[in-house]
Amino acid sequence: MVPPDDILGVIPTWLGVYILSLLMFGCATFILYRRVFSLILLGKPVDRFDQPLKRIVGAIPLILGQSKVLQRVSLKNDLAGLAHFLILWGFLSFFLSYLVFIYGDSISPSFSTTIFTETGVKAFAIYLDIVAALFLLVLVWAALRRWVATPKRLSFDLTQKWDAAIILILIGLLMGLSILTEATYVAAGGNGPTAAAIIGSAIGESFNNFGIEEGVAGGLHAAAWWAHLLVILVFAVYIPMSKHMHLICAPISFLLRDLEPMGTLPNATDLESSEVFGAAKIQDFTWKELLDGYACAVCGRCTDNCPANISGKTLSPMHIVENLKEHVLDVGPTILRGHDAQDSRPLVGPWITEESLWDCLTCGACEEECPVGVEHIDTIVDMRRNLVMEKAEMPETAMNVLTNMEQRGHPWRGTTYTRTDWAEGLDIKRLSEHPEAEVLFWVGCTAALEQRSQAIARSMVSVLKRANVNFAILGDEERCTGDPARRMGNEYLYQTLAKQNIEILARYDVKKVLTICPHCFNTIKNEYPHLGGNYEVVHYSEFVADLIRDGKIKPLATINATVAYHDSCYLGRHNDVYDAPREIAQSIPGVKLVEMERNRERGFCCGAGGGHMWIEESRGRRVNHIRTQQVAETGADTVAVSCPFCLQMFVEGVDSVESANKTQVRDLLEILDESLTPPNQ
């Protein structure tokens, strides 16, 4: 884009460009600070500046490679990610062209050829010309897709706002004016490397054929060039006032992402000295949680993949972060002025309902799908903490569980079993009598105290003994890890239980912990280190897969079964353990492993996470019934799990959903243990 001549033959073009840009970018910066960063800084501090090299290196594929945006691209279902990728790189290309052709060439006409050489400028001009045309086609497709053939994730109220239309119009104007500028330049007799633009040149020549004189074309060229610049500057001012703030905040969100596994909740501040527990006001959230609202692209992916929302609950992760942002915009300025209006205009209630907070399963589907690095779970649990610890407001079923954990050290109200009843007759040593054990088998509350799940613990012991593993259990000294209390929002109870367990493990100098339950696994491995409990923690699926690989156990008996394996959220998404359970299943003679449509990273929650093993669902269809139906669609006769919670949910789901030919519900350990037993024994 060759700059036009001086303005009115008096004012140099470069002076007009830089004065106008200074005014508009100054305005954009002011809006950006007042509407975004000054409000984000009202949040509590959180350390997200550690390991800078790891953060930068890890953010490159997320930002420039758009890896999260592209993860669900398919010709059959969704090409939006690919379109977004093309638009990003098109924008970066045009941004470079603005620096060179507008801000460089307006000062010195030879600037671009000095930077790129004449051949380079010619190639770049052709490239931009083609990109502009592709942009226009993509924009037409995007408009039709959003407002005509609307997919579910774009049908929400937030995704149907005219914000998106304004952005599409502005982008369309930029691309159209880019081509028009080149066309009128050629029609005005312009030459040089930029005149090589294929589409622009063709249109310019057609202008000449229609009889447009060079003088008129020159005037049109100047008008198009200045209009293009003006749209760029309007775009810059509009971005801080629109959902497209994610263009700025998403890269920041990726750079300042949580480097711990997804299932790790951050520790609450010192509970003994805290004046407020959890988050209800802007100042209670961390600045990263406030930043997430501005980073949100309002694409609907999180809500579209949320099991609670899919099942008809009120929870929408997108609305949680967006409504928090709107609350910040509503009352944040009053805080800056010294007159906090949050008491009369609260967050929970008008903006975010308690019901939606309790609907969350903490399964991580929202964070897995989010293309801009929003961390929904931390925000939701922070608000739960406030409801539970400040206001004592929670579902009755949650209160019953928390009371039981306080009084009995486990969540299973009404159980008649002790911590060791399941082990009768198995000759299992306690750590108190065998402190030299190499492995502590952490049984967990469900496998010890719930009748159906006790079979998993017995199978675990059978496998360990066959492999001659030197192990022991804590027995009556074991307490709940605190995971249910923490996910429900009772951070104080969690820390009390966790510290008790850490003290016991320290007494025995435990080094290696083997778990059955992914929730115990996640908590001890990822969250106990925050309180000083550092151990090698392994889930049985990885431990047993190693035993099979090393030849210490070998499945022998044929188990004729078509097995659909269900990925536990806290084992899979939260801790990236996908292959080991499948290796176990595939090692068993006769087992045919089939996959559900939603598997691995896209696995669908069983409905037990976030304390919902015990919290009754608020409305809609039960999540475990939906997952049970997904199993039935595979034609499998057995659903295999590697989590006692999942086992419970599928047992109830099969009993409720299936009327005939009941699908068997088994833990992988049970199937493996059966195969390890020779047929005649």
C-alpha positions as CSV (number, residue, x, y, z in Angstrom):
1,M,0.0,0.0,0.0
2,V,1.8,3.1,-1.3
3,P,1.0,6.1,0.8
4,P,-0.8,9.0,-1.0
5,D,0.7,12.4,-1.5
6,D,0.8,15.1,1.2
7,I,-2.5,16.2,2.7
8,L,-3.9,19.1,0.7
9,G,-0.4,19.5,-0.7
10,V,0.7,21.0,2.6
11,I,0.8,18.6,5.5
12,P,3.2,15.7,5.1
13,T,1.4,12.3,5.1
14,W,3.7,10.9,7.7
15,L,2.8,13.7,10.1
16,G,-0.9,13.1,9.7
17,V,-0.4,9.4,10.2
18,Y,1.6,9.7,13.4
19,I,-0.5,12.4,14.9
20,L,-3.7,10.5,14.2
21,S,-2.2,7.3,15.5
22,L,-0.8,8.9,18.6
23,L,-4.3,10.2,19.5
24,M,-6.1,7.0,18.8
25,F,-3.6,4.6,20.3
26,G,-3.4,7.0,23.3
27,C,-7.2,6.7,23.7
28,A,-7.0,2.9,23.3
29,T,-4.3,2.7,26.0
30,F,-6.3,4.9,28.4
31,I,-9.4,2.7,27.9
32,L,-7.3,-0.5,28.2
33,Y,-5.9,0.7,31.6
34,R,-9.1,2.1,33.0
35,R,-11.5,-0.7,31.8
36,V,-9.1,-3.7,32.1
37,F,-5.8,-3.5,34.0
38,S,-6.7,-1.1,36.8
39,L,-9.7,-3.4,37.6
40,I,-7.7,-6.7,37.3
41,L,-5.2,-5.3,39.8
42,L,-7.9,-5.1,42.4
43,G,-7.6,-8.9,42.8
44,K,-5.3,-10.6,45.3
45,P,-1.7,-11.3,44.3
46,V,-0.8,-14.8,43.0
47,D,2.7,-15.9,41.9
48,R,2.5,-16.6,38.2
49,F,6.0,-15.2,37.3
50,D,8.1,-18.2,38.3
51,Q,10.0,-20.4,35.8
52,P,9.9,-17.7,33.1
53,L,11.7,-19.8,30.5
54,K,9.2,-22.7,30.9
55,R,6.3,-20.3,30.7
56,I,7.6,-18.6,27.5
57,V,8.5,-21.9,25.7
58,G,5.3,-23.5,26.6
59,A,3.2,-20.5,25.5
60,I,4.7,-20.4,22.0
61,P,2.6,-23.3,20.6
62,L,-0.5,-22.1,22.5
63,I,-0.2,-18.5,21.2
64,L,1.5,-18.7,17.8
65,G,0.7,-22.3,17.0
66,Q,-2.9,-21.9,18.3
67,S,-2.7,-25.5,19.5
68,K,-5.7,-25.3,21.8
69,V,-7.8,-23.6,19.0
70,L,-6.9,-26.4,16.5
71,Q,-7.3,-29.3,18.9
72,R,-10.9,-30.0,17.8
73,V,-10.7,-29.2,14.1
74,S,-12.3,-31.8,11.9
75,L,-13.7,-31.7,8.3
76,K,-16.8,-33.4,9.6
77,N,-17.6,-31.4,12.7
78,D,-15.8,-28.1,13.1
79,L,-13.5,-25.9,10.9
80,A,-13.8,-22.9,13.1
81,G,-10.4,-23.5,14.7
82,L,-8.7,-23.6,11.3
83,A,-10.5,-20.4,10.3
84,H,-9.3,-18.7,13.6
85,F,-5.8,-19.9,12.9
86,L,-5.8,-18.4,9.4
87,I,-7.3,-15.1,10.7
88,L,-4.6,-14.9,13.4
89,W,-1.7,-15.3,11.0
90,G,-3.4,-13.1,8.5
91,F,-3.7,-10.4,11.1
92,L,0.0,-10.8,12.0
93,S,0.9,-10.5,8.4
94,F,-1.2,-7.3,8.0
95,F,0.3,-5.9,11.2
96,L,3.7,-6.3,9.7
97,S,2.5,-4.6,6.5
98,Y,1.2,-1.7,8.5
99,L,4.5,-1.2,10.2
100,V,6.4,-1.3,6.9
101,F,4.0,0.2,4.3
102,I,2.1,2.7,6.4
103,Y,4.4,3.8,9.3
104,G,7.6,3.2,7.3
105,D,6.9,4.2,3.8
106,S,4.9,7.3,4.9
107,I,8.2,8.7,6.2
108,S,10.5,7.3,3.5
109,P,9.1,5.7,0.2
110,S,12.1,3.4,0.0
111,F,11.6,2.0,3.5
112,S,9.8,-1.2,2.4
113,T,12.3,-2.0,-0.3
114,T,15.2,-1.4,2.0
115,I,13.7,-3.8,4.5
116,F,12.5,-6.5,2.1
117,T,14.2,-5.7,-1.2
118,E,12.1,-5.0,-4.3
119,T,11.5,-8.7,-5.0
120,G,10.4,-9.2,-1.4
121,V,8.0,-6.3,-1.5
122,K,6.5,-7.7,-4.7
123,A,6.1,-11.2,-3.1
124,F,4.6,-9.7,0.1
125,A,2.1,-7.6,-1.8
126,I,0.9,-10.6,-3.7
127,Y,0.7,-12.6,-0.5
128,L,-1.4,-9.9,1.3
129,D,-3.6,-9.6,-1.7
130,I,-4.5,-13.3,-1.6
131,V,-4.8,-13.3,2.2
132,A,-7.3,-10.4,2.0
133,A,-9.4,-12.3,-0.5
134,L,-9.3,-15.4,1.6
135,F,-10.2,-13.3,4.7
136,L,-13.4,-12.1,3.0
137,L,-14.4,-15.7,2.1
138,V,-13.8,-16.8,5.6
139,L,-15.8,-13.9,7.0
140,V,-18.8,-14.8,4.9
141,W,-18.5,-18.4,6.0
142,A,-18.2,-17.3,9.7
143,A,-21.3,-15.1,9.4
144,L,-23.4,-17.8,7.9
145,R,-22.2,-20.3,10.5
146,R,-22.9,-18.0,13.4
147,W,-26.3,-16.7,12.4
148,V,-27.7,-19.2,9.9
149,A,-26.3,-22.7,10.5
150,T,-25.7,-22.0,14.2
151,P,-24.0,-24.8,16.1
152,K,-25.0,-25.3,19.7
153,R,-22.0,-23.7,21.2
154,L,-22.8,-20.4,19.4
155,S,-26.5,-20.5,20.3
156,F,-26.1,-19.1,23.8
157,D,-27.1,-15.5,24.6
158,L,-23.5,-14.4,25.0
159,T,-22.4,-15.9,21.7
160,Q,-25.2,-14.2,19.8
161,K,-24.4,-10.6,20.8
162,W,-23.7,-8.1,18.0
163,D,-20.2,-7.7,19.3
164,A,-19.1,-10.5,16.9
165,A,-20.9,-8.8,14.0
166,I,-19.1,-5.5,14.6
167,I,-15.7,-7.3,14.6
168,L,-16.6,-9.1,11.4
169,I,-17.6,-5.9,9.7
170,L,-14.4,-4.1,10.8
171,I,-12.3,-7.0,9.5
172,G,-14.3,-7.1,6.3
173,L,-13.7,-3.3,5.9
174,L,-10.0,-3.7,6.4
175,M,-9.7,-6.5,3.8
176,G,-11.9,-4.7,1.3
177,L,-10.1,-1.4,1.7
178,S,-6.8,-3.2,1.4
179,I,-7.7,-4.6,-2.0
180,L,-9.4,-1.3,-3.1
181,T,-6.3,0.7,-2.1
182,E,-4.1,-1.5,-4.4
183,A,-6.8,-1.4,-7.2
184,T,-7.1,2.4,-7.2
185,Y,-3.3,2.7,-7.0
186,V,-2.9,0.7,-10.2
187,A,-5.9,2.5,-11.8
188,A,-4.1,5.9,-11.0
189,G,-1.1,4.7,-13.0
190,G,0.9,3.5,-10.0
191,N,3.7,1.1,-10.6
192,G,6.5,-0.5,-8.6
193,P,6.6,-3.8,-6.6
194,T,3.3,-3.2,-4.7
195,A,1.4,-3.0,-8.1
196,A,2.1,-6.7,-8.5
197,A,-0.9,-7.5,-6.3
198,I,-2.8,-9.9,-8.5
199,I,-6.4,-9.2,-7.4
200,G,-5.8,-5.5,-6.8
201,S,-4.2,-5.1,-10.2
202,A,-7.0,-6.9,-12.0
203,I,-9.6,-4.7,-10.4
204,G,-7.5,-1.6,-11.1
205,E,-7.2,-2.5,-14.8
206,S,-11.0,-3.0,-14.9
207,F,-11.5,0.5,-13.4
208,N,-9.4,1.8,-16.3
209,N,-11.5,-0.2,-18.8
210,F,-14.7,1.4,-17.3
211,G,-13.2,4.8,-18.1
212,I,-12.2,5.9,-14.6
213,E,-9.6,8.6,-15.1
214,E,-6.2,8.5,-13.4
215,G,-6.9,11.7,-11.5
216,V,-10.2,10.3,-10.1
217,A,-8.5,7.0,-9.3
218,G,-5.7,8.9,-7.5
219,G,-8.3,10.6,-5.3
220,L,-10.0,7.3,-4.6
221,H,-6.7,5.8,-3.7
222,A,-6.0,8.5,-1.1
223,A,-9.5,8.1,0.3
224,A,-9.2,4.3,0.5
225,W,-5.7,4.5,2.1
226,W,-6.8,6.9,4.8
227,A,-10.0,5.0,5.4
228,H,-8.0,1.8,5.8
229,L,-5.8,3.6,8.4
230,L,-8.9,5.0,10.2
231,V,-10.5,1.5,10.4
232,I,-7.2,0.1,11.9
233,L,-7.3,2.8,14.6
234,V,-11.0,2.4,15.3
235,F,-10.3,-1.3,15.7
236,A,-7.6,-0.5,18.2
237,V,-10.0,1.7,20.3
238,Y,-12.9,-0.8,20.0
239,I,-10.9,-3.9,21.2
240,P,-10.6,-2.8,24.9
241,M,-14.4,-2.3,24.9
242,S,-15.4,-5.6,23.4
243,K,-15.1,-9.4,23.9
244,H,-12.1,-9.2,21.6
245,M,-10.0,-8.1,24.5
246,H,-8.9,-11.8,24.4
247,L,-6.6,-10.7,21.6
248,I,-4.5,-9.0,24.3
249,C,-5.4,-11.0,27.4
250,A,-5.3,-14.5,26.1
251,P,-1.6,-14.4,25.4
252,I,-1.1,-13.0,28.9
253,S,-3.3,-15.8,30.3
254,F,-1.2,-18.4,28.5
255,L,2.1,-16.9,29.7
256,L,0.8,-16.7,33.3
257,R,-1.0,-20.1,33.2
258,D,-0.9,-22.5,36.2
259,L,2.0,-24.9,35.6
260,E,0.7,-27.5,38.0
261,P,-1.6,-30.4,36.8
262,M,-5.1,-29.3,36.1
263,G,-6.5,-31.2,39.1
264,T,-4.4,-29.1,41.5
265,L,-6.3,-26.4,43.4
266,P,-4.2,-23.5,44.8
267,N,-3.8,-23.4,48.5
268,A,-6.1,-20.9,50.3
269,T,-4.3,-18.1,52.2
270,D,-3.4,-18.7,55.8
271,L,-6.7,-19.8,57.3
272,E,-5.8,-18.7,60.8
273,S,-5.2,-15.1,59.9
274,S,-7.7,-14.7,57.0
275,E,-10.4,-12.2,57.5
276,V,-12.4,-13.6,54.5
277,F,-12.7,-17.2,53.4
278,G,-13.1,-17.9,49.7
279,A,-14.3,-15.3,47.2
280,A,-17.5,-13.2,47.1
281,K,-16.1,-9.8,46.3
282,I,-13.7,-8.6,43.6
283,Q,-10.9,-8.2,46.1
284,D,-11.2,-11.8,47.2
285,F,-10.4,-13.2,43.8
286,T,-6.8,-13.4,42.5
287,W,-5.9,-11.1,39.6
288,K,-5.5,-14.2,37.4
289,E,-9.2,-15.1,38.1
290,L,-10.2,-11.6,37.1
291,L,-8.0,-11.7,34.0
292,D,-9.7,-14.8,32.8
293,G,-12.9,-12.9,32.2
294,Y,-11.1,-10.6,29.8
295,A,-9.2,-13.5,28.2
296,C,-12.4,-15.4,27.5
297,A,-13.2,-15.5,23.8
298,V,-16.9,-16.1,24.4
299,C,-16.7,-19.1,22.0
300,G,-19.0,-21.4,24.0
301,R,-16.7,-24.4,23.9
302,C,-16.5,-24.7,27.6
303,T,-20.3,-24.7,28.2
304,D,-20.9,-26.8,25.1
305,N,-18.7,-29.6,26.7
306,C,-19.7,-29.1,30.3
307,P,-21.5,-32.4,31.5
308,A,-23.6,-30.4,33.9
309,N,-24.8,-28.0,31.2
310,I,-25.3,-30.9,28.8
311,S,-27.5,-32.6,31.4
312,G,-29.8,-29.6,31.8
313,K,-28.2,-27.9,34.8
314,T,-27.9,-24.1,35.1
315,L,-24.1,-24.2,35.2
316,S,-22.3,-22.5,32.2
317,P,-18.6,-22.1,32.7
318,M,-18.6,-19.3,30.1
319,H,-21.2,-17.4,32.0
320,I,-19.3,-17.8,35.2
321,V,-16.2,-16.0,34.0
322,E,-18.1,-13.6,31.8
323,N,-20.5,-12.6,34.5
324,L,-17.6,-12.2,36.9
325,K,-16.1,-9.8,34.4
326,E,-19.3,-7.9,34.0
327,H,-19.5,-7.6,37.8
328,V,-16.0,-6.2,37.9
329,L,-16.9,-3.6,35.2
330,D,-20.1,-2.8,37.1
331,V,-18.7,-2.2,40.6
332,G,-14.9,-2.1,40.0
333,P,-14.9,1.7,39.2
334,T,-16.7,2.4,42.5
335,I,-13.9,0.7,44.4
336,L,-11.3,2.8,42.6
337,R,-13.2,5.9,43.6
338,G,-13.2,4.7,47.2
339,H,-17.0,3.9,47.4
340,D,-17.3,0.1,47.2
341,A,-20.8,-0.7,46.0
342,Q,-20.6,-4.5,46.3
343,D,-22.7,-4.8,49.4
344,S,-25.7,-3.5,47.5
345,R,-24.7,-5.0,44.2
346,P,-23.3,-8.5,45.1
347,L,-21.8,-11.0,42.7
348,V,-23.5,-14.2,43.9
349,G,-27.2,-14.0,43.3
350,P,-27.6,-11.3,40.6
351,W,-24.7,-12.4,38.4
352,I,-23.9,-16.0,39.4
353,T,-26.4,-18.3,41.1
354,E,-25.5,-20.6,44.0
355,E,-27.1,-23.4,42.1
356,S,-24.7,-23.1,39.2
357,L,-21.7,-23.1,41.6
358,W,-22.9,-26.4,43.2
359,D,-23.6,-27.9,39.8
360,C,-19.9,-28.0,39.0
361,L,-18.3,-31.5,38.9
362,T,-14.7,-30.1,38.7
363,C,-14.2,-32.5,35.9
364,G,-12.0,-30.1,33.9
365,A,-13.9,-30.5,30.6
366,C,-14.2,-26.7,30.4
367,E,-10.5,-26.1,30.9
368,E,-9.6,-28.8,28.4
369,E,-11.8,-27.2,25.7
370,C,-10.9,-23.6,26.4
371,P,-8.8,-22.2,23.6
372,V,-7.5,-19.2,25.7
373,G,-6.3,-20.7,29.0
374,V,-9.2,-19.8,31.3
375,E,-9.1,-21.6,34.6
376,H,-12.7,-22.0,35.6
377,I,-12.4,-24.5,38.4
378,D,-10.3,-22.3,40.7
379,T,-12.9,-19.5,40.4
380,I,-15.8,-21.8,41.1
381,V,-14.2,-23.5,44.1
382,D,-13.2,-20.1,45.5
383,M,-16.8,-19.1,45.5
384,R,-17.9,-22.4,47.1
385,R,-15.4,-21.7,49.9
386,N,-17.1,-18.5,50.6
387,L,-20.5,-20.1,50.7
388,V,-19.4,-22.9,52.9
389,M,-16.9,-21.3,55.3
390,E,-18.3,-17.8,55.5
391,K,-22.1,-18.3,55.1
392,A,-22.6,-22.0,55.8
393,E,-24.8,-22.1,52.7
394,M,-24.7,-25.4,50.9
395,P,-27.0,-28.2,49.7
396,E,-28.2,-30.4,52.6
397,T,-26.4,-33.5,51.1
398,A,-23.1,-31.6,51.1
399,M,-23.6,-30.5,54.7
400,N,-24.2,-34.2,55.7
401,V,-21.0,-35.3,54.0
402,L,-18.9,-32.6,55.6
403,T,-20.4,-33.3,59.0
404,N,-19.6,-37.0,58.6
405,M,-16.0,-36.2,57.6
406,E,-15.6,-34.0,60.6
407,Q,-16.9,-36.6,63.0
408,R,-15.8,-39.9,61.5
409,G,-12.9,-39.0,59.1
410,H,-14.7,-40.2,56.0
411,P,-17.6,-39.2,53.8
412,W,-19.7,-42.5,53.8
413,R,-22.6,-41.8,56.2
414,G,-24.4,-44.9,57.4
415,T,-21.7,-47.4,56.6
416,T,-21.3,-50.2,59.1
417,Y,-17.8,-51.2,58.0
418,T,-14.5,-50.4,59.6
419,R,-11.4,-49.4,57.7
420,T,-10.1,-53.0,57.8
421,D,-13.2,-55.2,57.4
422,W,-12.6,-55.7,53.7
423,A,-9.1,-57.2,54.5
424,E,-10.4,-60.0,56.7
425,G,-8.7,-63.3,55.8
426,L,-6.2,-61.7,53.4
427,D,-3.2,-61.6,55.8
428,I,-2.3,-58.0,55.0
429,K,0.3,-56.3,57.2
430,R,-0.3,-52.9,58.8
431,L,2.4,-50.3,58.4
432,S,2.6,-50.1,62.2
433,E,3.8,-53.8,62.3
434,H,5.7,-53.7,59.0
435,P,7.3,-50.2,58.8
436,E,10.0,-51.4,56.3
437,A,7.4,-51.9,53.6
438,E,8.5,-50.4,50.3
439,V,5.0,-49.4,49.2
440,L,2.1,-48.0,51.2
441,F,-1.2,-49.2,49.7
442,W,-3.5,-46.3,50.3
443,V,-6.9,-48.0,50.3
444,G,-9.2,-44.9,50.3
445,C,-12.5,-44.4,52.0
446,T,-14.7,-45.8,49.2
447,A,-12.7,-49.0,48.6
448,A,-12.6,-49.6,52.4
449,L,-16.1,-48.6,53.5
450,E,-18.4,-49.2,50.5
451,Q,-19.4,-52.8,49.9
452,R,-19.2,-53.1,46.1
453,S,-15.9,-51.2,46.0
454,Q,-14.3,-53.4,48.6
455,A,-13.8,-56.0,45.8
456,I,-11.4,-53.5,44.1
457,A,-9.2,-53.4,47.2
458,R,-9.2,-57.2,47.5
459,S,-8.2,-57.5,43.8
460,M,-5.4,-55.0,44.4
461,V,-4.0,-57.1,47.2
462,S,-4.2,-60.2,45.1
463,V,-2.2,-58.5,42.3
464,L,0.4,-57.2,44.7
465,K,0.9,-60.6,46.3
466,R,1.3,-62.3,43.0
467,A,3.9,-59.8,42.0
468,N,5.7,-60.2,45.4
469,V,5.4,-56.5,46.1
470,N,6.6,-55.5,49.6
471,F,3.6,-53.5,50.8
472,A,1.5,-52.6,53.8
473,I,-1.6,-50.6,54.6
474,L,-2.3,-48.0,57.3
475,G,-5.5,-49.7,58.5
476,D,-7.4,-47.7,61.1
477,E,-4.8,-45.0,61.0
478,E,-5.9,-44.0,57.4
479,R,-8.2,-41.0,57.1
480,C,-9.9,-39.4,54.1
481,T,-7.4,-37.4,52.1
482,G,-9.8,-34.4,52.3
483,D,-10.6,-34.3,48.6
484,P,-14.4,-34.2,48.9
485,A,-14.2,-31.4,51.6
486,R,-11.8,-29.4,49.4
487,R,-13.9,-29.6,46.3
488,M,-17.0,-28.7,48.2
489,G,-15.3,-25.6,49.6
490,N,-14.4,-26.6,53.2
491,E,-10.8,-25.8,52.9
492,Y,-10.3,-25.8,56.7
493,L,-11.6,-29.4,57.0
494,Y,-9.4,-30.4,54.0
495,Q,-6.3,-29.0,55.6
496,T,-7.1,-30.6,59.0
497,L,-7.4,-34.0,57.4
498,A,-4.5,-33.6,55.1
499,K,-2.2,-32.5,58.0
500,Q,-3.2,-35.5,60.1
501,N,-2.4,-37.8,57.2
502,I,0.9,-36.1,56.5
503,E,1.9,-36.4,60.1
504,I,1.1,-40.1,60.1
505,L,3.1,-40.7,56.8
506,A,6.0,-38.8,58.2
507,R,6.0,-40.9,61.4
508,Y,6.5,-44.0,59.2
509,D,8.9,-42.2,56.8
510,V,6.7,-43.2,53.8
511,K,8.3,-42.8,50.4
512,K,6.0,-44.4,47.9
513,V,2.2,-44.4,48.0
514,L,0.0,-46.6,45.8
515,T,-3.6,-45.6,45.3
516,I,-6.8,-47.1,43.9
517,C,-8.8,-43.9,43.8
518,P,-7.8,-41.2,41.3
519,H,-9.1,-38.5,43.7
520,C,-6.8,-39.8,46.5
521,F,-4.0,-40.0,43.9
522,N,-4.5,-36.4,42.7
523,T,-4.7,-35.0,46.2
524,I,-1.7,-36.8,47.7
525,K,0.4,-36.3,44.6
526,N,-0.4,-32.7,43.7
527,E,-1.8,-31.0,46.7
528,Y,-0.2,-32.5,49.8
529,P,3.2,-31.1,48.7
530,H,1.7,-27.6,49.4
531,L,1.4,-28.7,53.0
532,G,4.8,-30.4,53.2
533,G,3.8,-33.9,52.2
534,N,6.2,-35.0,49.4
535,Y,6.0,-38.6,48.2
536,E,6.2,-40.7,45.1
537,V,2.5,-41.3,44.4
538,V,1.3,-43.7,41.7
539,H,-2.1,-44.8,40.7
540,Y,-2.6,-48.6,40.4
541,S,-3.0,-48.4,36.6
542,E,0.5,-47.2,36.0
543,F,1.9,-49.4,38.8
544,V,0.2,-52.6,37.4
545,A,1.1,-51.8,33.8
546,D,4.7,-51.7,34.8
547,L,4.3,-55.1,36.6
548,I,2.9,-56.6,33.4
549,R,5.7,-55.0,31.2
550,D,8.4,-56.3,33.6
551,G,6.9,-59.8,33.5
552,K,6.2,-59.9,37.3
553,I,2.6,-60.8,36.5
554,K,1.1,-62.3,33.4
555,P,-2.7,-62.5,32.6
556,L,-3.4,-66.1,31.6
557,A,-7.1,-66.9,31.7
558,T,-9.2,-65.8,28.8
559,I,-11.9,-63.2,29.6
560,N,-14.3,-63.1,26.7
561,A,-15.6,-59.5,27.0
562,T,-16.0,-56.5,24.8
563,V,-14.8,-53.7,27.1
564,A,-15.5,-50.0,26.9
565,Y,-13.0,-48.2,29.1
566,H,-14.1,-45.0,30.9
567,D,-11.5,-42.4,31.6
568,S,-11.8,-41.0,35.1
569,C,-11.5,-37.2,35.0
570,Y,-9.0,-37.1,37.9
571,L,-6.8,-39.8,36.4
572,G,-7.1,-38.7,32.7
573,R,-7.7,-35.0,32.2
574,H,-6.3,-33.9,35.5
575,N,-3.2,-36.1,35.5
576,D,-2.7,-37.2,31.9
577,V,-2.9,-41.0,32.6
578,Y,-4.6,-42.5,29.5
579,D,-2.4,-45.3,28.1
580,A,-1.7,-47.4,31.2
581,P,-5.3,-48.5,31.8
582,R,-5.6,-49.4,28.2
583,E,-2.4,-51.4,28.3
584,I,-3.8,-53.4,31.2
585,A,-7.0,-54.1,29.3
586,Q,-5.2,-55.1,26.1
587,S,-2.9,-57.5,28.0
588,I,-5.8,-59.6,29.1
589,P,-6.5,-62.5,26.7
590,G,-10.0,-62.4,25.1
591,V,-10.6,-58.7,26.0
592,K,-11.7,-56.6,23.1
593,L,-11.2,-52.9,23.9
594,V,-13.6,-50.4,22.3
595,E,-13.7,-46.7,22.7
596,M,-16.6,-44.4,23.4
597,E,-17.0,-41.4,21.2
598,R,-16.0,-39.2,24.2
599,N,-12.7,-40.6,25.4
600,R,-9.3,-39.7,26.7
601,E,-9.0,-35.8,26.9
602,R,-12.6,-35.5,25.8
603,G,-13.9,-38.1,28.3
604,F,-17.3,-37.4,29.8
605,C,-17.5,-37.2,33.6
606,C,-19.3,-40.0,35.4
607,G,-21.0,-37.4,37.6
608,A,-19.2,-38.0,40.9
609,G,-16.6,-35.3,40.8
610,G,-16.6,-32.1,42.9
611,G,-18.3,-33.8,45.8
612,H,-21.2,-35.1,43.6
613,M,-20.6,-38.6,44.7
614,W,-22.7,-37.5,47.6
615,I,-24.4,-34.2,46.5
616,E,-27.7,-34.7,44.8
617,E,-28.1,-33.2,41.4
618,S,-30.2,-30.0,41.1
619,R,-32.2,-30.6,37.9
620,G,-32.2,-32.1,34.5
621,R,-31.0,-35.6,33.6
622,R,-28.4,-37.4,35.8
623,V,-24.9,-37.1,34.4
624,N,-24.1,-40.7,35.0
625,H,-27.2,-41.8,33.1
626,I,-25.9,-39.9,30.0
627,R,-22.5,-41.5,30.3
628,T,-24.1,-44.9,30.8
629,Q,-26.0,-44.4,27.5
630,Q,-22.8,-43.5,25.8
631,V,-21.4,-46.9,26.9
632,A,-24.5,-48.6,25.5
633,E,-23.9,-47.0,22.1
634,T,-20.5,-48.8,21.8
635,G,-22.2,-52.3,22.0
636,A,-19.8,-53.3,24.8
637,D,-20.9,-55.9,27.3
638,T,-18.6,-54.5,30.0
639,V,-17.7,-51.0,31.1
640,A,-14.3,-50.9,32.8
641,V,-13.2,-48.2,35.2
642,S,-10.2,-47.4,37.3
643,C,-11.9,-45.4,40.0
644,P,-14.3,-46.5,42.8
645,F,-16.4,-43.3,42.3
646,C,-16.9,-44.1,38.6
647,L,-17.8,-47.7,39.6
648,Q,-20.6,-46.5,41.9
649,M,-22.0,-44.1,39.3
650,F,-22.0,-46.8,36.5
651,V,-23.6,-49.4,38.8
652,E,-26.5,-47.0,39.5
653,G,-26.6,-45.9,35.9
654,V,-26.8,-49.4,34.5
655,D,-29.6,-50.3,37.0
656,S,-31.5,-47.2,36.1
657,V,-31.0,-46.8,32.3
658,E,-30.8,-50.4,31.0
659,S,-33.8,-52.6,31.2
660,A,-32.4,-55.8,29.7
661,N,-29.0,-57.4,28.9
662,K,-27.3,-55.4,31.7
663,T,-23.9,-54.1,31.0
664,Q,-21.3,-55.4,33.5
665,V,-19.6,-52.8,35.5
666,R,-16.1,-53.8,36.6
667,D,-12.9,-52.2,37.7
668,L,-9.9,-53.1,35.6
669,L,-8.3,-54.6,38.6
670,E,-11.2,-57.1,39.0
671,I,-10.9,-58.2,35.4
672,L,-7.1,-58.5,35.6
673,D,-7.3,-60.5,38.9
674,E,-9.7,-62.9,37.3
675,S,-7.3,-63.4,34.3
676,L,-4.3,-64.0,36.6
677,T,-6.1,-67.0,38.1
678,P,-5.5,-70.1,36.1
679,P,-8.8,-71.5,34.7
680,N,-8.8,-74.6,37.0
681,Q,-8.2,-72.8,40.2
